[in-house]
């Protein structure tokens, strides 16, 4: 359907190696078109094609590198970083 942007918590990632592992995990998902890491804010923004993958796949990929995540669409009311 369309490109979506999800905000994923990376709060438990506190080293360069962990950030690299998350990047690799996300890049390996078909449909992910872009990743922006913002470790100072404990979030990653992930662009993906919703016809090829889902927010659940993002969570699953990051959980394979032993980090707990809570993904939200960027504009979702439950997103703690939603400034709208």
TORTIVO-982021 format. One record per residue: x, y, z of N, C-alpha, C, O in turn; residue number from 1; residue in three letters. Coordinates in Angstrom, 1 decimal. Layout:
<recs>
> X, Y, Z, X, Y, Z, X, Y, Z, X, Y, Z, NUM, Ala .
...
</recs>
This chain:
<recs>
> 0.8, -1.2, 0.0, 0.0, 0.0, 0.0, 0.8, 1.3, 0.0, 0.8, 2.0, -0.9, 1, Unk .
> 1.6, 1.4, 1.1, 2.3, 2.7, 1.2, 3.5, 2.5, 2.1, 3.7, 1.6, 2.9, 2, Unk .
> 4.4, 3.5, 2.0, 5.5, 3.5, 2.9, 5.1, 4.0, 4.3, 4.3, 5.0, 4.4, 3, Unk .
> 5.5, 3.3, 5.3, 5.2, 3.7, 6.7, 6.4, 4.0, 7.4, 7.5, 3.6, 7.0, 4, Unk .
> 6.3, 4.7, 8.5, 7.4, 5.0, 9.4, 7.0, 4.6, 10.8, 6.0, 4.9, 11.4, 5, Unk .
> 7.9, 3.7, 11.4, 7.7, 3.2, 12.7, 8.8, 3.8, 13.6, 10.0, 3.8, 13.2, 6, Unk .
> 8.5, 4.1, 14.8, 9.5, 4.5, 15.8, 9.6, 3.3, 16.8, 8.7, 2.9, 17.4, 7, Unk .
> 10.9, 2.9, 16.9, 11.2, 1.7, 17.7, 12.1, 2.1, 18.8, 13.1, 2.8, 18.6, 8, Unk .
> 11.8, 1.7, 20.0, 12.6, 2.0, 21.2, 13.9, 1.2, 21.1, 13.9, 0.0, 20.9, 9, Unk .
> 15.0, 1.9, 21.3, 16.3, 1.2, 21.4, 16.9, 1.6, 22.8, 18.2, 1.7, 22.9, 10, Unk .
> 16.1, 1.7, 23.7, 16.5, 2.2, 25.1, 17.5, 1.3, 25.7, 18.4, 1.9, 26.4, 11, Unk .
> 17.5, 0.0, 25.5, 18.4, -0.9, 26.2, 19.8, -1.0, 25.4, 20.6, -1.8, 25.8, 12, Unk .
> 19.9, -0.3, 24.3, 21.1, -0.4, 23.5, 22.1, 0.8, 23.9, 21.8, 1.9, 23.7, 13, Unk .
> 23.2, 0.4, 24.5, 24.1, 1.5, 25.0, 25.5, 1.4, 24.5, 26.4, 2.0, 25.1, 14, Unk .
> 25.7, 0.6, 23.4, 27.0, 0.5, 22.9, 27.0, 0.5, 21.4, 26.0, 0.1, 20.8, 15, Unk .
> 28.1, 0.8, 20.7, 28.2, 0.8, 19.3, 27.9, -0.6, 18.7, 27.3, -0.7, 17.6, 16, Unk .
> 28.4, -1.6, 19.3, 28.2, -3.0, 18.8, 26.7, -3.3, 18.8, 26.2, -3.9, 17.8, 17, Unk .
> 26.0, -2.9, 19.8, 24.6, -3.2, 19.9, 23.8, -2.5, 18.8, 22.9, -3.0, 18.1, 18, Unk .
> 24.2, -1.2, 18.5, 23.6, -0.4, 17.5, 23.8, -1.0, 16.1, 22.9, -1.1, 15.2, 19, Unk .
> 25.0, -1.5, 15.9, 25.3, -2.2, 14.6, 24.5, -3.4, 14.4, 24.1, -3.7, 13.3, 20, Unk .
> 24.4, -4.2, 15.5, 23.6, -5.4, 15.4, 22.1, -5.1, 15.1, 21.5, -5.9, 14.3, 21, Unk .
> 21.6, -4.1, 15.6, 20.2, -3.7, 15.3, 20.1, -3.3, 13.9, 19.1, -3.6, 13.2, 22, Unk .
> 21.0, -2.5, 13.4, 21.0, -2.0, 12.0, 21.0, -3.3, 11.1, 20.3, -3.3, 10.1, 23, Unk .
> 21.9, -4.2, 11.3, 22.0, -5.4, 10.5, 20.6, -6.2, 10.5, 20.1, -6.6, 9.5, 24, Unk .
> 20.1, -6.3, 11.7, 18.8, -7.1, 11.8, 17.7, -6.4, 11.0, 16.9, -7.1, 10.3, 25, Unk .
> 17.6, -5.1, 11.1, 16.6, -4.3, 10.4, 16.8, -4.3, 8.9, 15.9, -4.4, 8.1, 26, Unk .
> 18.1, -4.1, 8.5, 18.4, -4.1, 7.0, 18.1, -5.4, 6.4, 17.8, -5.5, 5.2, 27, Unk .
> 18.1, -6.5, 7.1, 17.8, -7.8, 6.5, 16.3, -8.1, 6.3, 16.0, -9.2, 5.8, 28, Unk .
> 15.5, -7.2, 6.7, 14.0, -7.4, 6.5, 13.7, -6.9, 5.1, 13.9, -5.7, 4.8, 29, Unk .
> 13.1, -7.7, 4.3, 12.5, -7.3, 3.0, 11.5, -6.2, 3.3, 10.6, -6.4, 4.1, 30, Unk .
> 11.6, -5.1, 2.6, 10.6, -4.1, 2.7, 11.1, -2.9, 3.5, 10.5, -1.8, 3.5, 31, Unk .
> 12.1, -3.1, 4.3, 12.7, -1.9, 5.0, 13.5, -1.1, 4.0, 14.4, -1.5, 3.3, 32, Unk .
> 13.1, 0.2, 4.0, 13.7, 1.1, 3.0, 14.6, 2.2, 3.6, 15.4, 2.9, 2.9, 33, Unk .
> 14.6, 2.3, 4.9, 15.5, 3.3, 5.6, 15.4, 3.1, 7.1, 14.4, 2.8, 7.7, 34, Unk .
> 16.6, 3.4, 7.7, 16.7, 3.4, 9.1, 17.5, 4.6, 9.6, 18.6, 4.9, 9.1, 35, Unk .
> 17.0, 5.2, 10.6, 17.7, 6.3, 11.3, 17.8, 6.0, 12.7, 16.8, 5.9, 13.4, 36, Unk .
> 19.0, 5.9, 13.2, 19.2, 5.6, 14.7, 19.4, 7.0, 15.4, 20.1, 7.8, 14.9, 37, Unk .
> 18.7, 7.1, 16.5, 18.8, 8.3, 17.3, 19.1, 7.8, 18.8, 18.2, 7.9, 19.6, 38, Unk .
> 20.3, 7.3, 19.0, 20.6, 6.7, 20.4, 20.5, 7.7, 21.5, 20.2, 7.4, 22.6, 39, Unk .
> 20.7, 9.0, 21.2, 20.6, 10.0, 22.3, 19.1, 10.1, 22.8, 18.8, 10.5, 23.9, 40, Unk .
> 18.2, 9.8, 21.9, 16.7, 9.8, 22.2, 16.2, 8.4, 22.5, 15.0, 8.3, 22.7, 41, Unk .
> 17.0, 7.4, 22.4, 16.6, 6.0, 22.6, 15.6, 5.5, 21.6, 14.7, 4.7, 21.9, 42, Unk .
> 15.7, 6.0, 20.3, 14.7, 5.6, 19.3, 15.4, 5.3, 18.0, 16.5, 5.9, 17.7, 43, Unk .
> 14.7, 4.5, 17.2, 15.1, 4.3, 15.7, 13.9, 4.6, 14.9, 12.8, 4.2, 15.3, 44, Unk .
> 14.0, 5.3, 13.8, 12.9, 5.5, 12.9, 13.2, 4.5, 11.7, 14.2, 4.5, 11.1, 45, Unk .
> 12.2, 3.7, 11.4, 12.3, 2.7, 10.4, 11.2, 3.0, 9.3, 10.1, 3.0, 9.6, 46, Unk .
> 11.7, 3.2, 8.1, 10.8, 3.3, 6.9, 10.6, 1.9, 6.3, 11.6, 1.2, 6.1, 47, Unk .
> 9.4, 1.5, 6.0, 9.1, 0.2, 5.5, 7.9, 0.3, 4.6, 7.0, 1.1, 4.8, 48, Unk .
> 7.9, -0.7, 3.6, 6.7, -0.8, 2.8, 5.7, -1.8, 3.5, 6.1, -2.9, 3.7, 49, Unk .
> 4.5, -1.3, 3.8, 3.6, -2.1, 4.5, 3.0, -3.3, 3.8, 2.4, -4.2, 4.3, 50, Unk .
> 3.3, -3.4, 2.5, 2.9, -4.6, 1.7, 3.9, -5.7, 1.7, 3.7, -6.8, 1.3, 51, Unk .
> 5.1, -5.3, 2.2, 6.2, -6.3, 2.3, 6.6, -6.7, 3.7, 7.2, -7.8, 3.9, 52, Unk .
> 6.3, -5.9, 4.7, 6.7, -6.3, 6.1, 5.7, -5.6, 7.0, 4.8, -4.8, 6.6, 53, Unk .
> 5.9, -5.8, 8.3, 5.0, -5.2, 9.3, 5.9, -4.7, 10.5, 7.1, -5.0, 10.6, 54, Unk .
> 5.2, -4.0, 11.3, 5.8, -3.5, 12.6, 6.2, -4.7, 13.4, 7.2, -4.6, 14.2, 55, Unk .
> 5.5, -5.8, 13.3, 5.8, -7.0, 14.1, 7.1, -7.6, 13.7, 7.8, -8.2, 14.5, 56, Unk .
> 7.4, -7.5, 12.4, 8.7, -8.1, 11.9, 9.8, -7.2, 12.4, 10.9, -7.8, 12.7, 57, Unk .
> 9.7, -5.9, 12.6, 10.7, -5.1, 13.1, 11.0, -5.5, 14.6, 12.2, -5.6, 14.9, 58, Unk .
> 9.9, -5.7, 15.3, 10.1, -6.1, 16.7, 10.8, -7.5, 16.8, 11.7, -7.7, 17.6, 59, Unk .
> 10.4, -8.4, 16.0, 11.0, -9.8, 16.0, 12.5, -9.7, 15.6, 13.3, -10.4, 16.2, 60, Unk .
> 12.8, -8.9, 14.6, 14.2, -8.8, 14.2, 15.1, -8.2, 15.3, 16.2, -8.8, 15.5, 61, Unk .
> 14.6, -7.2, 16.0, 15.4, -6.6, 17.0, 15.5, -7.6, 18.2, 16.5, -7.6, 18.9, 62, Unk .
> 14.4, -8.3, 18.5, 14.5, -9.3, 19.6, 15.5, -10.4, 19.4, 16.0, -11.0, 20.3, 63, Unk .
> 15.9, -10.6, 18.1, 16.9, -11.6, 17.9, 18.3, -11.2, 18.3, 19.2, -12.0, 18.5, 64, Unk .
> 18.4, -9.9, 18.5, 19.7, -9.4, 19.1, 19.6, -9.0, 20.6, 20.3, -8.2, 21.1, 65, Unk .
> 18.5, -9.6, 21.2, 18.3, -9.5, 22.6, 18.0, -8.1, 23.2, 18.5, -7.7, 24.2, 66, Unk .
> 17.3, -7.3, 22.4, 16.9, -6.0, 22.9, 15.4, -6.0, 22.9, 14.7, -6.4, 21.9, 67, Unk .
> 14.8, -5.5, 23.9, 13.3, -5.4, 24.0, 12.9, -4.1, 23.4, 13.5, -3.0, 23.6, 68, Unk .
> 11.9, -4.1, 22.5, 11.4, -3.0, 21.8, 10.0, -2.8, 22.0, 9.2, -3.7, 22.3, 69, Unk .
> 9.5, -1.6, 21.7, 8.1, -1.2, 21.7, 7.9, -0.3, 20.5, 8.0, 0.9, 20.6, 70, Unk .
> 7.5, -0.9, 19.4, 7.3, -0.1, 18.2, 6.0, 0.6, 18.2, 5.0, 0.0, 18.6, 71, Unk .
> 5.9, 1.8, 17.7, 4.7, 2.5, 17.4, 4.8, 3.2, 16.1, 5.9, 3.7, 15.8, 72, Unk .
> 3.7, 3.3, 15.4, 3.7, 4.3, 14.2, 4.1, 5.7, 14.8, 3.6, 6.0, 15.9, 73, Unk .
> 4.8, 6.4, 14.0, 5.3, 7.7, 14.5, 4.1, 8.6, 15.0, 4.3, 9.3, 16.0, 74, Unk .
> 3.0, 8.6, 14.3, 1.9, 9.5, 14.7, 0.9, 8.9, 15.6, -0.2, 9.4, 15.8, 75, Unk .
> 1.2, 7.7, 16.2, 0.2, 7.0, 17.0, 0.1, 7.7, 18.4, 1.1, 8.2, 18.9, 76, Unk .
> -1.1, 7.9, 18.9, -1.3, 8.5, 20.2, -0.5, 7.9, 21.3, 0.0, 8.5, 22.3, 77, Unk .
> -0.3, 6.5, 21.3, 0.4, 5.9, 22.4, 1.9, 6.0, 22.3, 2.6, 5.6, 23.2, 78, Unk .
> 2.4, 6.6, 21.2, 3.8, 6.8, 21.0, 4.3, 7.9, 22.0, 3.8, 9.1, 21.9, 79, Unk .
> 5.1, 7.6, 22.9, 5.5, 8.6, 23.9, 6.3, 9.8, 23.3, 6.4, 10.8, 24.0, 80, Unk .
> 6.8, 9.7, 22.1, 7.5, 10.7, 21.5, 6.7, 11.5, 20.5, 7.2, 12.3, 19.7, 81, Unk .
> 5.4, 11.2, 20.4, 4.5, 11.9, 19.5, 4.3, 13.3, 20.0, 3.7, 13.5, 21.1, 82, Unk .
> 4.7, 14.3, 19.2, 4.6, 15.7, 19.6, 3.4, 16.4, 19.0, 3.3, 17.6, 19.1, 83, Unk .
> 2.5, 15.6, 18.5, 1.3, 16.2, 17.8, 0.2, 16.5, 18.8, -0.9, 17.0, 18.4, 84, Unk .
</recs>
